Amino acid sequence: MSPNSIPKTRRRSNTSAQRRLSLRDQLAMESLTPTSEDSGSSEEQWTGIDFRRVGDELGLQSTRTSQRLNQIDRVRANGVGDHVALPQLVVCGDQSAGKSSVLEGISGIPFPRQDGLCTRFATEIVLRHNPHANRMTATIIPHQSRDDEQKRRLAAFRMEFGHFSELPGIIQAAGQVMGVRTSEDQVDAPAFAADVLRLELVGDTGLHLTIVDLPGLISVSEDERDVQTVSDLVDTYLESSRTIVLAVIPASSDVDTQGIIQRARRYDKDGVRTVGIITKPDLINAGTEQRVARLAKNLDRTKLNLGFFLLKNPAPADLQQDFSPAARRRSEQLFFATEPWNSLGLDPDRIGIENLRVFLQDLLDDHIERELPKVREELRQLLNQNSQDLAALGMERNTPGQVRVYLTQLSADFQALVRAGVDGDYNGRDASFFNAERKTLSNRLRALIHQENEKFANYMRDHGQTRKIICDIDDDSTSSDGTELSLNDEGQILVSREGMAAWVKQVYQRTRGRELPGNYNHSLLAELFHSQSVRWGKIARDHLNAVAALVSSFLQAALEFVIKDAKVRQNVQNSVSKSVQGDIQRAIEELRLLLEDEARQPITYNHYYTDNIQKARNDQSKRQVQDSLHNAIQTDWNGKFHISNSTESIDKLVSSLQQQVIVDMTKQACSEAQNDLSAYYKVAMKTFVDNVCRQVIERHIIAKLPAVFEPVLVSGYEDDDLLRMAAESPRVSLRRDEARHLQQVLERSLDDLSI
């Protein structure tokens, strides 16, 4: 192609980019940006870009390699390289090892060699072959450690240029934007940055290639952070299994002292992606050529599976001229054709930049074909995970309308879940929430409430009474009046039958009124019952607290199951807690009323009371008859009882029994009162247990749960309340935008790789 036939393209204005940069950045760019005075009008200038030296006689141009590199470059341009490692070439080595010369030989781009320009940050060179367009663009890829504001500022950097001679100014401007030290007076600025300068060259390049130039490894610096920054940056590239490492080693240095070889071995244990490149053989001392040759032939102690290439860098005098790739090739051929190099048995296919390019072409072919299926699979996995992350964010909610729809859906899901828990329907659409693990009931609310109510009923039956009769209690432990007894672990007074009777007698004596001997005042039963049921209040309140704790745990689990956004969940939980606390307060008030009812005069129409009274009296009469008969037999029949069916025998028996019956009217009254207490306590206790479970727990707490956060409630919220409760945070909005963007680029990248 002749110079006159080179396509032309408009050079874009940098005005918008400059507005996004700092004043210092703009000043650095002004020398690179044409002004309206240069053009004479607002019309953008036309500038020719000479790509001849890039595309002229360079390798890496096979159809397969070009197609694959083009695919990878499109994927990289999509921004997927930040998430999935992509195949790439990386040139690395110590400072002053000749990396820039190697890079120029491979890519054809004349990189500036001034101190402090290309060595302060990674430079990614992207060559894209398009004979119908000429464009060179410089952008910055911010490092992930940057904050959002810094990322926006760095990403805004964009400069288009038309001549390679402009690269020094562009690199310096990029360094200023990154904040690295670009002059001696910037003593406080860091010497290196983890950001990447991306140079994209589109035109008649003759090849598609992405290659990265890394800062040279350093071991000593005034600022130890510089050493660590460079080390971390190099490791970031080398640890990727899809990076082909071009390890540059100057011939004048001992290979054992070159950290890049050991570092490459650490990350490339199989040695399938590290190529050694020996530079500057023309600068070694005479007589050391044999040592360099042994290394180049891979016969030294340091060996690489992919071997070494030996290159001659252009001399300083050559750089002053238009040193084309062809001229460089001729210079290398002439150098290695002279003594002593031509007599050292070097492999001619391992000498010179041209052979290196041919070798890299085959290596890239195999490497890309091997790695692309893995890249596709990782992209699919990442797309699937990103879709899940996007779904987890829920619907967008930045306006009151969006928030209302969002909360209405959440409340409907929450209400259905709570209703299923209340109804005991554990096998519906939310069966996973009710999954019972091992022996626990997990979130099965109705089962847990049944369990707690049964525990309450059993406890009331066994430990509800203040005084509990223990048949085998030692009567010697009682006091002289028979009322002093021990307490069990539950706080009950343990009494014998005699002790119980003694206590009833005490209460009888202090409650006597106008009733005749053998009867008892109506207040006796009330006082006995109130004393026996004094523990009910605490037991019922403990049960209420236990149920409230179960409900609170269930609702929290339900909210976590339905609402994924932690902030929204907390706001809804505050509202739900307030509603539930109101229900609990009403339950407490209901319990207070029940206890007040129990504190009044005993009253019941339950026939079990009369049945129990009748049974107790019959049992007592039976015992009295048995005792009287036993005494009569011992007294009147000398222990032998026989009666015939005659009037005389019957009269004798009746007379004997009458003599044994001695009526103690006080004891009779107390016995009747004790029987009445036992019968009434059983009936009242069962009624109280049912009332607590139905009127306190069920009516005021359980039955109200589906309404604590329901769609009807959401419909009544004001717009401000909606936004305060569930408007998504800027962080969530940013995550949603990032997830959507990532989904688009992943889908586009998969399409690009499917060609």
C-alpha positions in Angstrom: 0.0 0.0 0.0 1.4 3.4 -1.0 1.4 6.3 1.5 -1.1 8.2 -0.7 -3.6 5.3 -0.5 -3.8 5.2 3.3 -7.4 5.8 4.4 -8.1 8.9 6.3 -10.4 9.4 9.3 -11.8 12.3 11.3 -9.9 13.1 14.5 -12.4 13.4 17.3 -12.6 16.4 19.4 -11.4 16.1 23.0 -13.6 18.9 24.3 -16.1 16.7 26.2 -13.3 14.5 27.7 -11.4 17.6 28.8 -14.4 18.8 30.7 -14.4 15.6 32.7 -10.7 15.9 33.6 -9.0 18.0 36.2 -7.3 21.3 35.2 -3.9 19.7 35.5 -5.0 16.9 33.2 -6.4 19.4 30.7 -3.2 21.4 30.6 -1.3 18.2 30.0 -3.6 17.4 27.1 -3.7 20.8 25.5 -0.5 20.3 23.6 -2.1 17.2 22.0 -5.5 18.6 21.1 -6.0 20.8 18.1 -7.8 24.1 18.8 -10.3 25.9 16.7 -7.5 28.4 15.7 -5.6 25.5 14.1 -8.6 24.5 12.0 -10.0 27.9 11.4 -13.6 26.7 12.2 -15.5 24.3 14.4 -15.0 21.6 11.8 -12.9 18.7 13.1 -9.4 18.3 11.5 -8.5 15.4 9.2 -5.3 13.6 10.0 -3.6 10.7 8.3 -2.4 7.7 10.3 0.5 5.7 8.9 0.0 2.1 9.9 2.6 0.8 7.4 5.2 0.1 10.0 2.6 -1.8 12.1 1.3 -4.1 9.3 4.4 -4.3 7.1 5.7 -7.8 7.0 4.6 -8.7 10.6 3.6 -12.2 11.5 0.6 -13.3 13.7 -1.6 -13.0 10.6 -3.0 -16.5 10.1 -6.7 -16.7 9.3 -7.5 -18.7 12.4 -5.4 -16.5 14.8 -6.9 -13.4 13.3 -10.4 -14.6 13.8 -9.8 -15.8 17.3 -7.9 -12.7 18.4 -10.6 -10.6 16.9 -13.2 -12.5 19.0 -11.2 -12.1 22.1 -10.7 -8.5 21.4 -14.4 -7.9 21.0 -15.0 -9.7 24.3 -12.3 -7.7 26.0 -13.8 -4.5 24.5 -17.1 -5.5 26.1 -15.4 -5.2 29.5 -15.7 -8.9 30.4 -12.0 -9.0 31.0 -12.6 -7.6 34.4 -14.6 -10.7 35.3 -13.2 -13.5 33.3 -9.5 -14.0 32.4 -9.0 -13.8 28.7 -6.0 -15.1 26.6 -3.3 -12.4 26.2 0.4 -11.8 25.7 2.3 -10.1 28.6 5.8 -8.7 28.3 7.5 -8.5 31.7 11.0 -8.5 33.2 13.3 -6.3 35.3 13.7 -2.6 34.6 15.9 -1.9 31.6 15.7 -5.4 30.4 14.6 -4.3 26.9 10.9 -4.9 27.2 10.0 -1.9 25.1 12.2 -3.1 22.2 10.6 -6.6 22.3 7.2 -5.1 22.4 7.9 -2.8 19.5 9.4 -5.8 17.5 6.2 -7.8 18.0 3.6 -5.1 17.6 5.4 -2.7 15.3 4.6 0.3 17.5 7.6 2.5 18.3 7.2 2.9 22.1 8.9 5.9 23.7 12.0 5.0 25.7 12.3 8.0 27.8 12.7 7.3 31.5 9.5 7.2 33.5 7.0 7.0 30.7 6.1 3.4 30.0 7.3 2.0 33.2 4.9 3.5 35.7 1.8 1.4 34.9 0.6 -1.4 32.7 0.0 -0.6 29.0 -2.4 -2.7 27.1 -2.0 -2.5 23.3 -4.9 -3.7 21.2 -4.3 -4.0 17.5 -7.4 -4.4 15.4 -7.2 -5.0 11.7 -9.7 -2.9 9.7 -8.5 -1.6 6.3 -11.4 0.7 6.1 -10.8 2.7 9.3 -7.8 4.4 10.9 -8.1 5.3 14.6 -5.8 5.3 17.6 -7.4 5.9 20.9 -6.0 6.0 24.5 -8.2 5.2 27.5 -7.6 4.2 31.1 -9.0 1.1 32.8 -9.3 2.0 36.5 -8.1 -0.6 39.0 -10.8 -2.2 41.1 -9.2 -0.7 44.3 -10.2 2.8 43.2 -13.3 4.3 44.7 -16.4 5.2 42.6 -15.4 8.8 42.1 -11.9 7.9 41.0 -13.2 5.2 38.7 -15.5 7.8 37.0 -12.7 10.3 36.6 -10.2 7.8 35.2 -12.8 6.2 32.9 -13.5 9.6 31.5 -10.0 9.9 30.1 -10.0 9.5 26.3 -7.6 10.8 23.8 -7.4 10.1 20.1 -4.2 10.7 18.2 -2.9 10.4 14.7 0.9 9.9 15.0 3.0 7.6 17.2 5.2 10.7 18.0 2.3 11.8 20.2 2.6 8.7 22.5 5.0 10.3 25.0 2.6 13.2 25.7 -0.4 10.8 25.9 1.4 8.5 28.4 2.5 11.5 30.5 -1.1 12.8 30.5 -2.4 9.4 31.5 0.2 9.2 34.3 -1.0 12.6 35.6 -4.6 11.5 35.7 -3.6 8.3 37.5 -1.7 10.5 40.0 1.7 8.8 39.5 5.0 10.7 39.7 5.7 12.3 36.3 8.3 14.9 37.4 11.0 15.2 40.0 9.1 17.8 42.0 6.2 15.4 42.7 7.9 13.8 45.6 4.7 12.8 47.4 3.1 11.1 44.4 3.4 7.3 44.0 5.9 6.1 41.4 3.5 3.4 40.1 -0.2 2.9 39.5 -2.3 -0.3 39.3 -4.5 1.2 36.6 -4.0 0.3 32.9 -3.5 2.5 29.9 -5.2 1.0 26.9 -4.0 1.9 23.5 -6.4 0.8 20.8 -5.1 0.9 17.2 -7.7 0.3 14.5 -6.6 0.3 10.9 -4.6 -1.6 8.2 -2.5 -3.2 11.0 -2.4 -6.6 9.3 -3.1 -8.4 12.5 -5.4 -8.7 15.5 -3.4 -8.7 18.7 -3.7 -7.8 22.4 -0.4 -7.5 24.3 0.4 -6.0 27.7 3.6 -4.2 28.7 4.1 -4.4 32.5 6.3 -2.1 34.6 9.7 -3.6 35.2 10.3 -5.5 38.4 12.2 -3.6 41.0 13.8 -4.8 44.2 15.0 -1.5 45.7 13.1 1.8 46.0 12.9 4.8 48.3 9.3 3.9 48.9 8.8 0.2 49.7 5.2 0.6 48.5 6.5 1.0 45.0 8.2 -2.4 45.1 5.0 -4.0 46.4 2.7 -2.2 43.9 4.8 -3.4 40.9 5.0 -6.9 42.4 1.3 -7.2 42.9 0.6 -5.8 39.5 2.9 -8.3 37.7 1.5 -11.2 39.8 -2.1 -10.2 38.8 -1.3 -10.9 35.2 1.0 -13.9 35.7 -1.4 -15.8 37.9 -4.0 -16.0 35.1 -3.9 -19.3 33.4 -4.7 -17.6 30.1 -1.7 -15.3 30.1 1.3 -16.1 27.8 4.3 -14.8 29.6 7.1 -13.3 27.6 9.9 -13.2 30.2 12.5 -10.7 29.0 16.1 -11.3 30.3 19.1 -9.1 29.4 22.0 -11.2 28.2 24.3 -9.1 30.4 22.7 -10.4 33.6 22.8 -13.7 35.3 19.5 -15.5 34.7 19.5 -16.7 38.3 19.1 -13.1 39.4 16.1 -12.4 37.2 13.1 -12.6 39.4 10.7 -12.9 36.5 11.8 -16.5 35.7 11.1 -17.7 39.3 7.9 -15.7 39.4 6.7 -17.2 36.1 7.5 -20.7 37.3 5.4 -20.1 40.5 2.3 -19.4 38.4 3.1 -21.6 35.4 4.2 -24.9 37.0 3.7 -26.9 33.9 5.6 -24.4 31.8 3.1 -24.3 29.0 2.8 -20.5 28.7 6.2 -19.0 29.6 8.6 -18.0 26.8 12.1 -16.7 27.6 13.4 -13.8 25.6 17.1 -12.9 25.8 17.9 -9.3 24.8 21.0 -7.1 24.3 23.5 -9.8 23.3 25.5 -7.0 21.7 26.3 -5.4 25.1 27.9 -8.3 26.8 31.6 -8.7 27.6 33.7 -10.5 25.1 34.1 -14.2 26.0 30.7 -14.6 27.7 28.9 -15.5 24.4 29.1 -19.2 25.3 27.1 -18.6 28.5 24.4 -16.8 26.6 24.3 -19.5 23.9 23.8 -22.2 26.5 20.9 -20.4 27.9 19.5 -19.7 24.5 19.7 -23.4 23.6 17.9 -24.3 26.9 21.0 -26.1 28.2 21.5 -24.0 31.2 20.4 -24.9 34.8 17.4 -22.6 34.1 15.3 -24.4 31.6 11.9 -23.6 30.2 9.5 -26.0 28.5 8.9 -23.5 25.7 12.6 -22.5 25.5 14.3 -19.2 24.9 14.6 -16.8 21.9 17.6 -14.6 21.3 17.0 -11.1 20.0 19.2 -8.1 19.2 17.7 -4.8 20.2 18.1 -1.8 17.9 21.2 0.3 18.7 20.7 3.9 19.8 21.9 5.1 16.4 19.3 3.0 14.8 16.5 4.6 16.8 17.5 8.0 15.4 16.5 6.8 12.0 13.3 5.3 10.5 14.2 1.8 11.7 11.5 -0.4 10.1 10.7 -4.0 10.9 12.5 -5.1 7.8 15.6 -3.1 8.7 15.5 -4.6 12.2 15.3 -8.1 10.7 18.3 -7.4 8.4 20.3 -6.0 11.3 19.6 -9.1 13.5 20.6 -11.4 10.6 23.8 -9.6 10.1 24.7 -9.6 13.8 24.1 -13.3 14.4 25.9 -14.2 11.1 29.2 -12.9 12.5 31.7 -14.5 14.9 31.4 -15.8 17.5 27.6 -16.2 17.2 27.6 -18.1 14.0 29.8 -20.8 15.5 28.0 -21.4 18.8 25.4 -23.9 17.3 22.4 -21.7 17.9 19.1 -22.9 16.5 18.4 -20.4 13.6 14.6 -20.7 14.3 15.2 -19.3 17.8 17.1 -16.2 16.7 15.5 -12.8 15.8 12.2 -11.1 16.3 10.7 -12.6 13.1 11.1 -16.2 14.4 9.6 -15.1 17.7 6.5 -13.8 15.9 6.1 -17.0 14.0 6.5 -19.0 17.1 4.0 -16.8 19.0 1.5 -17.3 16.2 1.5 -21.1 16.6 1.6 -20.7 20.4 -1.4 -18.4 20.3 -3.3 -20.7 18.0 -2.9 -23.6 20.4 -3.4 -21.5 23.5 -6.5 -19.8 22.3 -8.1 -23.0 21.0 -7.4 -24.6 24.3 -8.7 -21.8 26.5 -11.7 -20.5 24.5 -14.1 -23.4 25.6 -13.2 -22.7 29.2 -13.9 -19.0 28.6 -17.3 -19.7 27.2 -18.2 -22.0 30.1 -17.0 -19.4 32.6 -19.1 -16.7 30.8 -22.1 -19.0 31.0 -21.6 -19.6 34.7 -21.1 -15.9 35.3 -24.2 -15.0 33.3 -26.2 -17.5 35.4 -24.9 -16.2 38.7 -25.5 -12.6 37.6 -29.1 -13.5 36.6 -29.6 -14.9 40.1 -28.0 -11.7 41.7 -30.3 -9.5 39.5 -33.3 -11.5 40.5 -32.3 -11.3 44.2 -32.4 -7.5 43.9 -36.1 -7.7 43.1 -38.1 -5.3 41.0 -36.9 -1.7 40.6 -38.3 0.8 43.1 -37.3 4.4 42.7 -40.7 6.0 42.5 -43.7 5.7 44.9 -45.6 3.7 42.2 -42.8 1.2 41.8 -42.4 0.9 45.6 -46.1 0.4 46.1 -46.1 -2.5 43.5 -43.0 -3.9 45.1 -44.4 -3.8 48.7 -47.8 -5.1 47.6 -46.2 -8.1 46.1 -44.0 -8.7 49.1 -47.0 -8.3 51.5 -49.1 -10.8 49.5 -46.2 -13.3 49.6 -45.7 -12.7 53.3 -49.4 -12.9 54.1 -49.7 -16.2 52.2 -46.7 -17.6 54.0 -47.9 -16.6 57.4 -51.4 -17.9 56.8 -50.0 -21.2 55.7 -48.0 -21.3 59.0 -51.1 -20.4 61.0 -53.3 -22.9 59.2 -50.7 -25.7 59.4 -50.5 -26.0 55.6 -46.8 -26.9 55.2 -46.8 -28.5 51.7 -47.8 -25.6 49.5 -45.7 -23.4 47.3 -43.5 -22.4 50.3 -42.8 -25.9 51.4 -39.1 -25.2 51.6 -39.7 -22.6 54.3 -41.5 -25.2 56.4 -38.9 -27.9 55.9 -38.6 -29.7 59.3 -35.0 -30.7 59.9 -34.1 -33.6 62.2 -36.4 -33.5 65.3 -37.2 -29.8 65.2 -40.4 -28.3 63.9 -38.5 -25.5 62.2 -40.9 -22.8 61.1 -44.1 -24.9 61.5 -46.0 -22.3 63.6 -49.2 -24.2 64.2 -47.4 -27.3 65.3 -45.2 -25.2 67.6 -48.2 -23.5 69.1 -49.9 -26.8 69.7 -46.8 -28.0 71.4 -46.5 -24.9 73.6 -50.2 -25.1 74.5 -50.0 -28.7 75.5 -46.9 -28.0 77.6 -48.9 -25.2 79.3 -51.9 -27.5 80.0 -49.7 -30.3 81.4 -47.8 -27.8 83.6 -51.1 -26.4 84.9 -52.4 -29.9 85.7 -49.2 -31.0 87.5 -48.0 -27.7 89.0 -50.8 -25.2 88.9 -52.0 -25.7 92.5 -50.3 -23.9 95.3 -50.5 -26.9 97.7 -49.9 -30.3 96.2 -50.8 -33.5 98.2 -48.0 -36.0 98.2 -49.1 -39.4 99.6 -45.7 -40.5 100.7 -44.6 -37.3 102.4 -43.2 -37.6 105.9 -45.7 -36.2 108.3 -42.9 -35.5 110.8 -41.8 -32.7 108.5 -45.0 -30.7 109.2 -45.3 -28.2 112.0 -47.6 -28.7 115.0 -50.5 -27.2 113.2 -49.9 -29.4 110.1 -49.5 -26.6 107.6 -45.7 -26.1 107.4 -44.3 -28.1 104.4 -41.4 -28.0 102.0 -41.3 -26.4 98.5 -40.5 -28.3 95.4 -38.4 -27.0 92.4 -41.6 -25.5 90.9 -42.3 -23.4 94.0 -45.3 -25.5 95.2 -46.0 -26.4 98.8 -45.9 -30.2 99.2 -48.4 -31.4 101.8 -49.7 -34.7 103.1 -53.4 -35.5 103.3 -53.4 -34.6 106.9 -51.5 -31.4 106.2 -54.1 -30.4 103.6 -56.9 -31.1 106.0 -55.2 -29.0 108.6 -54.8 -26.1 106.2 -58.5 -26.3 105.2 -59.4 -26.3 108.9 -57.4 -23.2 109.5 -59.2 -21.3 106.7 -62.5 -22.7 107.9 -62.0 -21.3 111.3 -61.2 -17.8 110.1 -64.1 -17.6 107.7 -66.9 -18.8 109.9 -70.0 -16.7 109.9 -73.6 -17.4 110.8 -73.8 -20.9 109.5 -74.7 -23.8 111.9 -72.1 -26.4 112.9 -71.4 -28.9 110.2 -71.9 -26.3 107.4 -69.3 -23.7 106.1 -69.5 -20.1 105.0 -69.7 -19.5 101.2 -66.5 -17.5 101.4 -64.6 -20.6 102.5 -64.6 -22.2 99.1 -63.6 -18.8 97.4 -60.7 -18.3 99.8 -59.5 -21.9 99.4 -59.7 -21.7 95.6 -58.0 -18.3 95.4 -55.2 -19.5 97.5 -54.8 -22.7 95.4 -54.9 -20.8 92.1 -52.6 -17.9 92.9 -49.8 -19.4 90.7 -52.0 -19.3 87.6 -51.2 -15.7 86.7 -47.4 -16.3 86.5 -47.8 -19.6 84.7 -50.1 -18.0 82.1 -47.9 -15.0 81.6 -44.9 -17.2 81.1 -46.9 -19.2 78.5 -47.9 -15.9 76.8 -44.2 -14.8 76.7 -43.2 -18.2 75.2 -45.8 -17.9 72.5 -44.8 -14.4 71.8 -41.1 -15.5 71.4 -42.2 -18.3 69.0 -44.3 -15.8 66.9 -41.4 -13.3 66.8 -39.0 -15.9 65.6 -41.5 -17.2 63.0 -42.2 -13.7 61.6 -38.5 -12.9 61.4 -37.8 -16.1 59.5 -40.8 -15.4 57.2 -39.5 -11.9 56.5 -36.0 -13.2 55.7 -37.6 -15.8 53.4 -39.7 -13.2 51.5 -37.7 -10.0 51.6 -34.1 -10.2 50.5 -33.2 -6.5 50.8 -31.9 -6.1 54.3 -32.9 -2.5 54.7 -36.4 -3.1 53.4 -36.7 -6.1 55.6 -35.7 -4.1 58.7 -38.2 -1.4 57.9 -41.0 -3.9 57.4 -40.0 -5.8 60.5 -40.2 -2.6 62.5 -43.8 -2.1 61.3 -44.7 -5.7 61.9 -43.2 -5.7 65.3 -45.2 -2.6 66.2 -48.4 -4.3 65.1 -47.6 -7.6 66.9 -46.7 -5.7 70.1 -50.1 -4.1 70.0 -51.7 -7.5 69.7 -49.6 -8.8 72.5 -50.7 -5.9 74.7 -54.3 -6.8 74.0 -53.6 -10.4 74.8 -52.1 -9.3 78.1 -55.2 -7.3 78.9 -57.4 -10.3 78.0 -55.4 -12.4 80.4 -55.7 -9.8 83.1 -59.5 -9.9 82.7 -59.5 -13.7 82.9 -57.5 -13.6 86.1 -59.9 -11.0 87.5 -62.8 -13.4 86.7 -61.0 -16.2 88.6 -60.5 -13.8 91.6 -64.3 -13.4 91.9 -66.7 -15.8 93.7 -66.4 -19.3 92.2 -69.2 -20.1 89.7 -69.8 -22.9 87.3 -72.6 -24.8 85.6 -70.4 -27.6 84.4 -71.9 -30.9 85.4 -68.5 -32.3 86.0 -68.4 -30.2 89.1 -71.5 -31.9 90.6 -70.3 -35.3 89.3 -67.0 -34.9 91.1 -68.8 -33.8 94.2 -71.1 -36.8 94.1 -68.2 -39.1 93.5 -66.2 -37.6 96.4 -69.1 -37.9 98.8 -69.8 -41.5 97.8 -66.1 -42.4 98.2 -66.2 -40.7 101.7 -69.4 -42.6 102.7 -67.9 -45.8 101.5 -64.8 -45.3 103.6 -66.8 -44.4 106.6 -69.0 -47.5 106.3 -65.9 -49.7 105.8 -64.2 -48.1 108.9 -67.4 -48.5 111.1 -67.9 -52.1 110.0 -64.3 -53.0 110.7 -64.5 -51.5 114.2 -67.8 -53.2 114.9 -66.4 -56.6 113.9 -63.5 -56.2 116.1 -65.6 -55.0 119.0 -68.9 -56.9 118.9 -68.0 -60.0 116.9 -64.6 -60.7 118.3 -63.0 -60.4 114.8 -65.4 -62.9 113.2 -68.3 -61.5 111.2 -71.4 -63.6 110.3 -74.9 -62.3 109.8 -78.0 -64.2 108.8 -80.9 -62.8 106.9 -83.0 -62.2 110.1 -84.4 -59.2 111.8 -82.4 -59.9 114.9 -79.1 -60.1 113.1 -79.8 -57.0 111.1 -80.8 -55.0 114.2 -77.6 -56.1 115.9 -75.5 -54.9 113.0 -77.2 -51.5 112.8 -76.8 -51.1 116.6 -73.1 -51.9 116.3 -72.6 -49.5 113.4 -74.4 -46.7 115.2 -72.1 -47.1 118.2 -69.1 -46.6 115.9 -70.3 -43.5 114.1 -69.1 -40.5 116.0 -69.8 -37.2 114.1 -67.2 -34.3 114.4 -69.2 -31.4 112.9 -66.1 -29.2 112.2 -64.3 -32.1 110.6 -67.4 -32.9 108.5 -67.6 -29.3 107.3 -63.9 -29.1 106.4 -64.1 -32.4 104.6 -67.0 -31.2 102.6 -65.2 -27.9 101.8 -62.1 -29.9 100.7 -64.1 -32.1 98.4 -65.8 -29.0 96.9 -62.4 -27.3 96.4 -61.0 -30.3 94.6 -64.0 -30.6 92.3 -64.2 -26.9 91.5 -60.4 -26.5 91.0 -60.4 -29.2 88.3 -63.2 -27.7 86.4 -61.9 -24.1 86.8 -58.4 -25.1 85.8 -59.5 -26.8 82.6 -61.7 -23.8 81.7 -58.9 -21.4 82.4 -56.4 -23.3 80.3 -58.9 -23.4 77.4 -59.7 -19.7 77.8 -56.0 -18.7 77.8 -55.3 -20.8 74.7 -58.4 -19.6 72.8 -59.1 -16.1 74.0 -55.6 -14.9 74.8 -53.3 -16.7 72.5 -55.5 -17.6 69.5 -57.9 -14.6 69.4 -55.4 -11.8 70.0 -52.1 -13.1 68.6 -52.3 -16.1 66.2 -55.5 -15.1 64.4 -54.1 -11.6 63.8 -50.8 -12.6 62.3 -51.9 -12.7 58.6 -52.9 -9.1 58.9 -49.7 -7.6 60.4 -48.4 -6.9 56.9 -51.0 -7.3 54.1 -51.7 -5.7 50.8 -54.6 -3.7 52.2 -52.2 -2.1 54.7 -49.7 -1.2 51.9 -52.5 0.5 49.9 -53.0 2.9 52.7 -49.4 4.1 52.9 -48.6 7.7 51.9 -45.9 8.2 49.2 -43.4 9.5 51.7 -43.9 6.4 53.9 -43.5 4.1 50.9 -40.2 5.8 49.8 -38.9 5.8 53.4 -39.7 2.1 53.8 -38.6 0.5 50.6 -37.0 2.9 48.1 -33.8 1.2 47.0 -30.6 2.8 48.1 -28.1 4.3 45.7 -25.9 1.3 46.3 -28.7 -1.1 45.3 -29.5 1.0 42.2 -25.8 1.0 41.3 -25.7 -2.8 41.8 -28.8 -3.2 39.6 -27.3 -1.1 36.8 -24.0 -2.9 37.0 -25.8 -6.3 37.0 -27.9 -5.3 34.0 -24.8 -4.0 32.2 -22.9 -7.1 33.0 -25.8 -9.3 31.7 -25.8 -7.4 28.4 -22.0 -7.6 27.9 -22.0 -11.3 28.9 -24.7 -12.1 26.5 -23.0 -10.1 23.8 -19.7 -11.8 24.5 -21.2 -15.2 24.3 -22.6 -14.2 20.9 -19.2 -13.0 19.9 -17.5 -16.3 20.9 -20.2 -18.4 19.1 -19.1 -17.3 15.7 
